[in-house]
Amino acid sequence: MTSEHRIALKNAGRINPEKIEDYIDAGGYKALKKALQNPPEKIIYDLIQSGLRGRGGAGFLTGLKNKFTSEASCVLLECMRYIICNADEGEPGTFKDRIIMEGDPHLVIEGMVIAAYAVGGQKGYIYIRGEYHKSIALIRMAVESAGMHGFLGDNILGSGYSLDIEIKLGGGSYLCGEEITLLESIEGKRGYPRIKPPYPAEKGLHDMPTLVNNVETLAHIPAIIRHGPDWYKSLGTDQSPGTKIFSVSGDVKNPGNFEVEMGAKLKALIYDLAGGIKGDKTFKAALIGGAAGTFVPQSL
């Protein structure tokens, strides 16, 4: 029987998301302290070795994205590197980023600061879906308290590294969930996709090297830094290590978010974790991947 293995949701429902003290007591910001004691190249190396893939949909290797951003050269004399957390969760039926932000907002902040340090980021933005009122409030609170405790701002934990994070609200555009379109929105332009290449790592926000990561992706980084890439690779599959949060809704007895190792079966998600189908009816099909996804019939 398939059971949950929680990394991104480890603290959700177990700590008070409004209190940074609860997060620290649960081991929070230990990974950041460890990261700042190592050169940025070591963080990128560990992320590459872990095999972590982006949890926003494309599944690109997170460590390589960090590497490309850190190595990108600037056209202008003054080089500014940015990091952006994509929290514009607009896909119908998807609510896994919301539960991370509402249950453990400091995990997102910690992962973001570590990733920013790895690529030399000097400014960060969290782009949140405008309808996520509770997520917005808790992330704002987390940014403020992290700054007060020395985990954000100037000279973080005495390391000499500095990072400021600003929150930007989405205006309801479905397109802005895509990273290139999101950059246009942050710049104050119409949310319309740019032509790729160049990619954000080379020419992103304000034409500067930019790292864009999804909420769930960032939520995995602290655990990888704390426990090491080999630990992370022991979970999931060879091609996709680690865990993934699945949002299950519809005619199931126990709808919600379930974090399992990659490679879990759809049948296990529906029957072991979501409690099966209401009224014990026969399974016919499931829509996976949101509105632009596909229907999976019983035969598959």
Secondary structure as UniProt FT lines:
FT   TURN            8..9
FT   TURN            12..14
FT   TURN            17..18
FT   HELIX           20..25
FT   TURN            26..29
FT   HELIX           30..36
FT   HELIX           40..50
FT   TURN            55..56
FT   HELIX           62..71
FT   STRAND          82..87
FT   TURN            92..93
FT   HELIX           96..103
FT   HELIX           105..119
FT   STRAND          123..128
FT   TURN            130..131
FT   HELIX           133..148
FT   TURN            149..150
FT   HELIX           156..158
FT   STRAND          163..169
FT   HELIX           174..177
FT   HELIX           179..186
FT   TURN            187..188
FT   TURN            200..202
FT   HELIX           205..207
FT   STRAND          210..214
FT   HELIX           215..227
FT   HELIX           229..233
FT   STRAND          243..248
FT   STRAND          256..261
FT   TURN            262..263
FT   HELIX           266..268
FT   HELIX           269..273
FT   HELIX           278..280
FT   STRAND          285..288
FT   HELIX           290..292
FT   STRAND          294..297
FT   TURN            298..299
//
